[in-house]
Every structure is written in C-alpha cells, then in structure tokens.
C-alpha cells in the first residue's frame, strides 16, 4: 500500500465542458454535503444532471441549495421494473446530455469531493495519458456506532488493497471518460435490464480496449452512517454485484476471503493447545494488524484531515484488536452476497436471476439511498 499521496496531483481549472450525472434517492445530510462541495468546484465549465425516481422524491429539495439550481438539470426517471432504480435513473440522465457536454462523470451523492476534484478527474483524460479515470471511497463513520465502524473497517481494507491497472473495477461514485468513449463502449445499451452500473461498465470499457487509471489521490472521503441491520444489507449487496458483473473477481473472492478465517482459526487453536508456533503466528497476525491500522490512519489523516481521526478511532481499534472477528464477519457477509439472490437497496427489494434479469419484489419509496 502506497500511503504517501502526491502533494500536487495534476489538475485543471478550465477545460472541456463536464456533465456530472448524479443518480439520487432522497435528501440526506450526505447528499446535501455532496452538493455543497460540488458547487464549490474550481473547475469550469461544468453542469449537473440530477436523476431521481419521481416528482415527489425529496432529493429534488437539493435544488434549493445555494448555486445548485443554476447548474443543475433535474430529470424524473419513473419507477424501475426490470433493473435497479439507480440504473433507471442513470439511463434517464443520459438522455439529457447536450451536444456541448464533452466529458461525462458518473458520481454518487454520498462522498465529499475536494474543491479540485473535477480538475483532477479531467487532467489525465485531457492529457491523453488514460481513457478512463475512476476512484474509490475512504469510509469514515459520521457517528462512531458499531455498524458504521464495522462497515468502515471492512471497506478500508478494500480501499487500501492493491489496484493493478490491468484489472481496475470502476466505482460509480467517481468514474469519468470522454463522452464519445462512453458511447463507444455501449454504456446506454449495457445498462438496460442491469442491477449494476459501475462494475458492469468496467467490463464494457475493457472490451473497448480503453486505458484505466485509479490514482490514489482519487480516494474520496465518504462519511457513512450504518446500523448493524444496514451493514447486513450493504456488504452482501456489494459482493452480489461482483458475483454477477465481475466473474473473475467473484472467484478470487470465493477463494481468498476464507483464507484469513482458516488461518486465524488454526493459529488460535494451536496456541490454545500449547504449540509454540501457534502463539508465534497469533503474535505475527496481531503485529500485522496493528501495522495496517497505523498505515490506514495515515491515509485517513491525509485525505479526511486530522479532524476526522476521532470519528475513525473505533475503526483503528477494531483493526488492531479484532482482526479474527473482522475476517469472520467479512467472509460471512461476502458469502451471503456471492451465493445469494435477493438484496435490499434504498428500500427496494430485488431478486437477481442473471446479469440482465432483475425482478423488483417490493418497494419502500420513503427510504433514502
């Protein structure tokens, strides 16, 4: 893991016109903060397409925030019937692109973009060094509840994992490319009937032969609020999308996630039976966990600032003191997604029968995403 982020990553303050497509459900503290930071971007010109499910969606209240109305076009997608609601919203938003929109950025309304975010996204694309730029979230609990701390601890492990450029998976919270490259990859057609938008587009971009970049400085602060029940929905949903839309990653997850559980079980059992190598292995495992916790703390400080560290302290101690528990919980929740079919997302329950066969089982339109 490379902890040191570049002091001055390449950025632009002006360039091709950017359209930021945000599929959103419900108004929340997270979405309000996202739009406030989005309106503070230094890059020009850019505009926003806010895609929502219905005219009664409280996400439309975000248009009342300072500066949002002038830069934002709202589009009503209607209820999804054979895809996820987010995919239906994205499809509706794509129909509102204008001829002058040169770069398309797919974004989620739950992270906190720094003021040079769009400039960082655009710089390598305009320079021609890559065709697709994506990032990932750095989860920090908004309030340090057990559900939020467990979610952040598992998500931080994925955030800091190696990212080989030859097999990058795009993240829907921040993925950008020239508009004509989205069209060349067949993004609009690929979305139809799909549950997922970002992992699926990774496959489309790869088939088109595009060059990817997931630079560390595109790791974006995401303040999370999860109960234990929310964690039981969130984590399996991520792995269920990997199962259906990233087959190569699916098999790696099935093979690799049980290994830490088996390793800790064997080491703890050997230590309990009095074997010296068992105690040595347990000690080495905890030493590695403590080292990871300090390295991740450095990353949190660099990206979220020192003021986020008190909220992240619970994640630090979970990573240091409970690595066997984290490995077990992570493995069990991943198994639920990698082998299950039903999932709840933003109050809607779905059954996924195939990558292009999604069934809406029931809805809770009053719940935010």
LINVENPE-V370322 format. One record per residue. N is the residue number from 1. PSI is psi in degrees with one decimal (none if undefined). OMEGA is omega in whole degrees, -180 to 180 (none if undefined). D_LAST is the distance of its C-alpha to the last C-alpha in Angstrom with 2 decimals. Layout:
# LINVENPE-V370322
n:psi:omega:d_last
N:PSI:OMEGA:D_LAST
N:PSI:OMEGA:D_LAST
This chain:
# LINVENPE-V370322
n:psi:omega:d_last
1:128.5:177:30.99
2:112.0:-175:31.84
3:-33.9:-176:30.97
4:115.9:177:32.77
5:151.7:179:30.68
6:137.7:-179:32.72
7:-39.7:-178:33.79
8:78.4:179:33.74
9:150.7:179:31.53
10:133.7:-179:32.39
11:160.3:177:30.71
12:153.5:173:31.40
13:-8.8:173:31.28
14:155.2:-178:32.11
15:-153.1:-180:32.19
16:151.1:-180:30.85
17:131.7:-179:28.33
18:135.4:170:24.72
19:123.2:179:21.87
20:114.0:-178:18.38
21:117.2:-177:15.89
22:111.3:173:12.28
23:123.8:-170:9.83
24:150.8:171:7.05
25:122.3:176:5.21
26:152.1:175:6.40
27:133.7:180:8.70
28:170.8:176:8.69
29:-34.9:180:11.54
30:-47.3:-177:10.04
31:-36.4:177:9.57
32:-43.2:-180:12.93
33:-39.1:178:14.60
34:-48.5:-177:13.65
35:-34.3:175:15.18
36:-42.8:179:18.07
37:-32.3:178:18.93
38:-41.0:179:18.55
39:-18.0:-179:21.05
40:8.2:-180:23.37
41:139.4:180:23.89
42:-20.8:-176:27.62
43:142.3:174:27.58
44:143.1:-1:28.85
45:151.3:172:28.37
46:156.7:174:24.68
47:168.8:-173:22.42
48:138.6:171:18.73
49:114.2:179:17.25
50:112.0:-176:14.00
51:122.5:-177:12.87
52:169.1:-175:10.93
53:-43.0:-173:11.31
54:167.8:180:13.83
55:-13.4:178:16.11
56:2.9:-179:14.78
57:127.3:-178:11.18
58:-12.6:176:11.15
59:-24.4:179:9.90
60:-18.3:175:13.59
61:-20.5:179:14.72
62:-21.7:179:14.18
63:-16.3:-180:17.31
64:-11.7:-180:19.31
65:151.0:-178:19.10
66:127.4:176:22.46
67:-12.8:-174:23.13
68:-44.0:-177:19.91
69:-42.0:-176:21.58
70:-28.8:-174:24.51
71:-2.7:-168:22.65
72:136.0:172:19.71
73:126.0:179:19.86
74:143.3:178:17.20
75:136.8:-180:17.07
76:119.8:-175:16.03
77:-29.7:-170:15.37
78:166.8:-177:15.78
79:139.2:176:14.53
80:144.9:179:14.74
81:-29.6:-178:17.61
82:22.5:177:18.67
83:176.0:172:15.79
84:157.6:180:12.07
85:-35.5:179:10.21
86:-42.4:179:9.36
87:-42.6:178:13.11
88:-39.8:178:14.14
89:-42.5:180:12.55
90:-42.9:179:14.32
91:-43.4:178:17.48
92:-38.2:179:17.56
93:-36.8:179:17.25
94:-31.2:-180:20.07
95:-14.2:-179:22.29
96:7.4:176:22.27
97:144.7:-179:23.79
98:160.0:180:27.18
99:-30.5:-177:30.41
100:-9.5:178:30.41
101:112.4:-174:27.08
102:-38.0:178:28.53
103:133.2:177:25.78
104:127.7:177:22.25
105:121.9:174:19.53
106:126.6:-175:16.20
107:153.0:171:13.65
108:153.0:-176:10.12
109:37.3:-179:9.28
110:-1.0:176:9.18
111:174.7:-176:12.90
112:92.8:-175:16.01
113:134.0:175:18.38
114:164.6:-175:22.06
115:-21.6:180:24.24
116:17.2:-176:25.83
117:-55.3:-179:22.74
118:-33.8:177:23.42
119:-38.8:177:27.09
120:-39.8:180:26.67
121:-43.3:-173:24.66
122:-31.4:-170:27.35
123:-54.4:-178:30.44
124:-27.9:178:30.94
125:-46.1:179:30.03
126:-37.5:179:32.55
127:-17.9:179:35.06
128:11.7:-180:34.87
129:-26.5:177:34.61
130:166.3:177:31.48
131:-28.2:-177:29.67
132:130.0:175:26.09
133:131.1:177:24.51
134:172.1:-179:21.38
135:-159.8:176:20.18
136:162.8:-177:18.14
137:146.3:168:16.20
138:105.0:-173:18.21
139:127.8:176:16.17
140:127.6:180:17.60
141:133.2:173:16.68
142:-42.5:171:15.96
143:128.5:-172:17.82
144:67.5:172:19.91
145:165.7:-179:18.99
146:-44.2:180:20.09
147:-43.5:180:16.71
148:-39.3:-178:15.67
149:-40.9:176:19.19
150:-43.1:179:19.39
151:-46.6:-179:16.18
152:-39.9:-179:17.58
153:-43.0:179:21.01
154:-40.6:-179:20.11
155:-34.9:177:17.96
156:-33.0:178:20.81
157:-38.0:178:23.21
158:-39.8:-180:21.55
159:-37.9:-175:21.24
160:7.2:179:24.98
161:160.0:177:26.21
162:145.2:-178:28.65
163:82.6:179:27.37
164:130.4:-177:30.19
165:-25.6:-177:30.06
166:-11.2:179:31.40
167:57.8:178:28.30
168:137.3:170:25.26
169:125.3:-179:21.83
170:151.7:177:19.72
171:127.9:-177:16.37
172:-17.2:178:13.81
173:-20.6:-180:13.14
174:94.8:173:16.79
175:131.0:-174:19.16
176:146.5:175:22.02
177:163.5:172:25.14
178:143.5:-179:27.66
179:-40.8:-178:26.51
180:-23.1:177:29.49
181:-36.3:172:28.51
182:-42.5:-179:25.13
183:-39.6:179:27.28
184:-36.4:180:29.94
185:-12.8:-179:27.57
186:38.7:-176:26.49
187:-45.8:-178:22.76
188:-46.0:-180:22.35
189:-36.3:-179:24.37
190:-27.8:-179:22.79
191:-29.6:-173:19.30
192:124.7:179:20.66
193:8.9:-175:19.90
194:152.4:171:17.85
195:-31.3:-170:14.73
196:151.4:176:14.62
197:-40.4:-170:15.26
198:-47.8:178:16.36
199:-37.7:179:18.58
200:-42.1:-179:20.04
201:-25.2:175:20.99
202:-43.9:179:22.71
203:-40.2:180:25.08
204:-44.7:179:25.74
205:-38.8:-179:26.58
206:-41.6:178:28.75
207:-30.3:179:30.64
208:-4.5:177:31.34
209:22.1:-178:32.96
210:152.7:178:30.86
211:133.3:-176:31.16
212:154.7:168:28.11
213:133.3:174:27.58
214:71.6:-175:25.08
215:148.5:-179:26.89
216:-31.8:-179:26.32
217:-2.6:172:25.99
218:18.1:170:22.75
219:120.9:-169:21.14
220:136.5:179:18.54
221:128.4:173:17.57
222:116.2:179:14.01
223:120.7:-172:13.80
224:152.2:175:11.87
225:104.8:-179:11.57
226:134.7:166:11.85
227:173.5:176:14.08
228:-37.3:177:16.34
229:-39.6:178:14.56
230:-38.7:177:11.23
231:-39.0:-180:13.55
232:-20.6:174:15.06
233:-42.3:-171:11.98
234:-54.7:-174:10.93
235:-48.0:178:14.51
236:-33.0:179:15.78
237:-39.3:179:13.03
238:-44.6:-178:14.24
239:-27.5:176:17.79
240:-35.3:177:17.45
241:-37.0:174:16.62
242:-42.1:-178:19.63
243:-46.4:-172:21.66
244:-25.1:-171:21.37
245:-3.7:177:21.17
246:75.0:-174:23.22
247:-39.5:-179:26.20
248:-45.5:179:28.18
249:-33.3:180:25.54
250:-46.6:-178:25.04
251:-36.0:176:28.72
252:-41.4:178:28.77
253:-44.4:-179:25.94
254:-32.5:-179:27.86
255:-40.8:-169:31.05
256:-35.4:-175:30.10
257:-33.8:178:27.61
258:-18.7:-174:30.26
259:-47.5:178:32.89
260:-35.5:179:31.93
261:-46.7:179:31.72
262:-39.5:180:35.13
263:-48.5:179:36.54
264:-40.6:-180:35.62
265:-45.9:-180:36.88
266:-43.5:-177:40.15
267:-44.1:-179:40.70
268:-39.8:178:40.06
269:-43.1:180:42.24
270:-40.3:178:44.98
271:-40.7:180:44.88
272:-29.4:179:45.15
273:-0.6:174:48.17
274:9.7:179:49.79
275:133.5:-180:49.58
276:-39.6:-179:49.76
277:-28.1:177:47.59
278:-46.9:177:44.81
279:-40.8:-180:44.90
280:-39.6:-179:45.09
281:-42.1:177:42.07
282:-43.8:180:39.97
283:-42.8:179:41.14
284:-39.0:179:40.30
285:-43.7:179:36.79
286:-36.2:177:36.12
287:-42.3:178:37.78
288:-39.7:179:35.49
289:-41.5:179:32.40
290:-41.4:178:33.69
291:-43.5:178:34.40
292:-41.2:-178:30.86
293:-42.7:-180:29.49
294:-38.4:178:31.73
295:-41.5:179:30.93
296:-33.8:176:27.16
297:-40.2:177:27.91
298:-40.7:179:29.78
299:-41.7:178:26.86
300:-43.5:180:24.54
301:-42.7:-178:27.34
302:-37.2:-174:27.78
303:-44.5:-175:24.19
304:-14.5:-179:22.68
305:160.0:-178:26.04
306:-26.5:-178:28.14
307:-17.7:179:26.17
308:-14.7:-174:23.26
309:-39.6:178:25.75
310:-36.3:179:25.99
311:-23.8:-178:22.27
312:-5.9:-174:22.73
313:-36.6:180:26.00
314:-34.7:178:24.62
315:-39.9:178:23.43
316:-48.5:-176:26.94
317:-34.5:174:28.69
318:-43.6:-179:26.64
319:-38.0:-179:27.51
320:-46.2:-165:31.14
321:-14.9:-175:31.86
322:41.7:-180:29.75
323:-35.8:177:29.71
324:-40.0:179:30.86
325:-44.7:-180:28.07
326:-42.1:179:25.39
327:-41.5:-179:27.02
328:-47.7:-179:27.09
329:-44.2:179:23.49
330:-45.8:-178:22.30
331:-43.4:-178:24.68
332:-42.8:180:23.77
333:-37.9:177:19.99
334:-40.9:180:20.77
335:-38.1:178:23.27
336:-38.9:179:20.83
337:-37.3:-176:18.84
338:-17.5:-179:22.04
339:-8.4:-178:23.76
340:175.8:-180:21.22
341:-26.3:-178:19.97
342:146.7:-177:17.23
343:148.1:176:13.64
344:131.1:179:10.54
345:117.0:178:7.14
346:42.4:176:4.27
347:-4.6:179:7.64
348:132.5:179:9.72
349:129.1:-177:12.63
350:156.4:166:14.43
351:126.8:180:17.87
352:114.8:-180:18.88
353:-21.6:-180:22.65
354:165.4:-179:23.25
355:-31.3:-178:21.70
356:24.8:179:22.19
357:96.8:-176:21.90
358:132.0:-179:18.53
359:126.6:175:18.62
360:118.6:-176:16.01
361:-47.0:175:17.12
362:165.0:-173:15.30
363:150.6:167:12.38
364:85.7:-173:10.77
365:-12.7:-177:9.95
366:-7.5:-178:9.81
367:136.9:177:6.64
368:159.0:178:3.78
369:none:none:0.00
